[in-house]
Amino acid sequence: MPTADFFTRLPKVELHLHLEGAIPLDALWTLVQKHGGHVDVPDPEALAAKFTYRDFPHFIDTWVWKNQFLRHAEDFAFIAEAVARDLARQNIRYVEAFYSPLDFHRTGLSPQVLTEAIRAGLDRVPEVTVRLVADLVRDFGPEHGAPVLEAIREVMGLGVIGIGIGGSEHGFPPEPYAALFARARAYGLRTNAHAGEAAGPDSIWGAIRALKVDRIGHGTRAIEDLALIAYLAETGLPLECCPLSNVRTGVAPSLEAHPIKAFIDAGLHVTVNTDDPAKFNNDLAGEYRALAATFDLDHDGIRRLALNAVEAAWLDEGGKVALREAPRCRSAPRSAGR
């Protein structure tokens, strides 16, 4: 078995991370104090306890509750810097992070101002490269996502490289977003959809057929459709697997029951991610550590998963070479299963 230190030392890439779900609890507590949230959470311990979920809808409710403490541009710069410092601490070298402008329409902050604030905070931490993916949040519908896409087009120079749809997958299928995703591709943006997390294989097929996505966020319930598994193996369409997140929200009953090892064995392009680490009490080293212990993965098996994330990243080949050749990844094969 790899030593615990191996997982921390390993240079890592994260492809499925929500900026607002990665705010370190001490930073969030600062915002709770700033904006008067003591009625709900009188101390840091109560804040930590808030992030225990009955099921996926309860997780969404808690997400919305947390967002009330993000109100001003300086709040977003503050959390972006805090998240970036935490990522650098974990030896994460490159990240493609979601952020959700529609969730903060109530603040009066335009997507452009929001993006500028986030980029200002991220740029204070040069040790990690963080590019941004605008989550159009399917709960609001494509009619509200369309103006956000146009706004995001204006700030692509600030490291916005893609769009996605997160939110309540169980209530909002992907197909209505087809035209919006086609427009995003025409603008040069990459595309992602949360699918197969809170809904079944039909949601994944919809993301593939209607949205023509470059990656699938989660994809957990692909295991329920053998034809879908075969398609994913044949095409190499990457999955952004988030095992501990799925356990915390009840999508998987336990890590042992999570299909990630079956995906690897079937030859799927599997990447490992944290999703909302500050809300699930996990980090990327811990994800790898748990997978190694649960599924008996050795050093090379973990390195292959780390390199899968490099190959799935929305980088040019030069950027991938730089990550692929990072110390302690250099001797591993390029990918697991593909």
N, C-alpha and C positions, 0 to 999 in steps of 0.2 A: 504493500500500500504506500502511496506517496506520503511524505511527512506533511504535517500541517503547514509548515513554512513554505513548502513548494507552491501551494495554492496562492499564497500572498505574493511570492516572488514572480510568479508567472505573469508576463505582460499580457494584458487582457483587452478585449474589444467588447463593447456593449451596444447592441442594436435595438433593444426594446426597453427603453427607460423613459418614464414620464417625469419631466422636470418637476412638476408640482407634486408628484408622488415620491420624490427623492429628497425632499427638503429635510435635512437633519433635524431631529426633534428639538435640539437646543435652539436652532434658528427659528423653527416654527413657534417655539415657546416665546421667543423674543417678539414675534409678530402678534401672538395672542395677547401678550401684555400691552403691546403698543395699541391694539385695537379693541381692548376691553372685553376679552373672551373669558373672564374669570368665572362667570356664572356657570358655564358648562364644564370648564376644566380649571379648578382652583390652583393646581400645582402641576409640575412636570410629570409626576407619576400618574395623575388623572389623565393628562394628555396622552401619555403612552398607552394607557388602558383603553382609550377611546378607539384605538385601531385594532379591535378584535371583532371579527365579523361572523354573523350567523350564516350568511349566504352571499351570493354575488350582488343582488339588489341592495342588501344592507351595506356592502362595500361602496356602491355608487352613492348611497345616501351620505355616508361618512365623507366621501370625496367632496361632495357638494358642501357639506358643513365646513370642512377645512378651507375651502376656497374663499370664505368670507373674510379671512384674515389677509388676503392679498388684494390691496386696494389702490396702491399708488405705484407709479413707475419705479420709485426707489425701492419698493418692496420686491419687485421682480429682479432688479439688479442685485439686491441683497441676497435673495435665495439662489440666484444663478451662481454667484460667487461661492456661496456656502456649498452648493451641490458640487461644483467643479473641484473645490478643495477636497471634498470627501472622495471624489472619484480619483484624484491624483494620489491620495493616501492609499488607495487600494491597488496602485500600480495599474490602473486602467489607462491605456494610452489614447484610445480613440472611442468616441461615442456618437451615435445618432439618436438624439433625444427628442421626444415628442413635447410639444407645448400646445396649449389649447386656448387660442384667442377668444373663441366664442363663449367660453366659460366666464369670461371677464368683461363681456359687453356692458354689464351693469355698472362697471367702474367708470365708464366714459373714456377708457383708454382705447385708442385705435389699435388694430393689429400692427401697424407700422411702429407706433410708439412702444408698444409692448415688446416687439422684437428688438428694437433699438436698446431698450433697457436690459433685456436679457443678454444681448450680445455684450453690452458694456460690462456686466458682471462676469460673464464667462471669460472675457479677455483679460481679467485681472489674474487669471490662473493659467499661465502659458504651459504648465507641465502636462496638460491634457487638452486634446483637440476635441471640441464638441460642435457638431453640426446639428442643425435643427430641422425637425419634421413637424409641420403644422397639422395638428389633429382637428379635423372639421366637426367632430363630435356629432355622431349620427342622430342623437336625440333632437337636434335643432332642425334637421331636414336639409336637403340640398339647396332650398331656396335661401337659407341663411348662410350656408357654406359658400355659395357662389361669390358674394361680395368679399368674403374673407380671402378666397383664392385670389381675387383681383388685387386686394391689398397686399397679400404676401408676394405677389409677383413684383411689386415695387421694391421689396427689401430682400430679394434673393441674394444680393451682394453681401448681405450680413450673415451668410452661411446657412440660408434656408435651402435645403436640397430636395425636399419632398413633402408630400401630404399623406394623411391617413384618416381613417375613421375609427375612433374608439367609442366609448359610451355604452349604451344599453343594447348590446347586440341582440339579446333575446326579444326585443320589441321592435327593432328597426333593421330590416334586411338590407343588404348592400346594393341591390339592383337599381334603386332610384338615383344612385350616385354615378351611373355609367357616363353620362354626358360630362359631368364635372371632372371626372378622372381623365377622360379623353382630352379635355381642355388643359388640364394640368400637365399631361404628357407633352402637349404641343408647346407649352411654356418651358419645357426642359426639366420639369420636376419629376422625381421618382415617386412611386406609389406603393402604399401599404394599406392593408385593412385588418383590423382585429376580426378574426373569424375562427370558429370552432372553440371558443372559450365558453361563452354563455349560451351558445346555440350549436346545433349539430352540423353534420357534414354538408347539408344544403347551403349553409352560410359560407362555407369554404368554397364550394363550387360556384356560388354566386360571385364571390370575390375574384375567382379565377376567370370565369366566363364573361361576366358583365364588366368588371372593373379592370381586368387584365393586369393585376397587381404584380409588382416586382418581388414582393415578399409577403408571407402570411404571418400576421401577428398571432401568436399562440398556436393555433392549429391542433389543439389537444384532441378534439373529438374526431379528427380524421381517422382515428383507430376504428371507428364504427363503420367504415366504408372501405372494403378491400379494393374496389376499383379506384377510389381516390388515393389510397396508399400506392397503388401501382403507378398512377399518374404522377404523383409527387416523386417517386423513385426514378421514373423515366425522364422527367423534365429537369430534375434538380432544383425545382422552385424552393427557395430556402424557407424554413420555418423558424420563427423567433420564439423558441420554447421558453417558458417561464415556470419551471416546475414548482418551486416553493410558493410562488404566487397562486398557482392553481390549487395547491393544498390549502392555503390560508383562506381562499374564497369558496372552498367547497367544490370546485370544478373537478378535482381529483380527491378521493377519500383519504389518500395517503401518498407519500412519495413512492413507496413500494408499488402502489397501484397505478402510478403515472405511466403513460405509454412511451415516454421518451426512449427507453432502452429498446422497445420494439421498433420505434422509428429508426434508430441507429442500425439495428440488425437488418432492417428492411432496405437499407441503403438510401434513406432520405437525407437531405442536406439540413442537418440539425445544428442550430446555434443555441447557446445557453445565455439567458438574460435574467434580470431581476424584476423588471416591470415597475414596481413602486417600493423600492427597498426600505425607505423610511416608514412606510405604512405596513410592511410585512415583516419587519425586523430581520432582514436578510441582506447579504451583500454578494458580489459576484464570486469572490473566493469561497464563501460559504456554500453557494450553489454547487460549485465544482466539488468541494469537499464532501457534500452530502451525496452527490451522484456517485463519487468514487466509492464511498462507504456502502451505499445501498446496492449498487450494481457491479461492484468489484472491477472498477475501471482503474487501470494502471497509469503511470506517467504518460505513456504514449497515447492512451485513449483520451486523457484529459487534454493533451496538447492538440490532438486532432480536432476536438470540439472547439478549442480556442482558435485554431486556424480556420475552421469552418466560418467563424464570424468574420475573419479577415476577408475570406473569399466572397462572402455575401454582402460586405460593406459597399456602399455607393461611392467608391473611390476609383480613381484611374489606376492603371497598373503600377505606376510609379509609387503611388501611395500604398498600395497593397504590398509591394516588394519591401518597402521600408518597415511595415508592420510584420510581415512574414519573417523577416530576417532579424527581428529583435532578439536579444540574448535570451537563451533558454527555450525559444521556440524553434531555433534554427534547424535542429536535427530531425524534427518530426515530419511525417508525410503531410501533404497539403490539406487533406480533408478526410473526414470519416464517412465512408459510404459513397462518396462521389469523387 
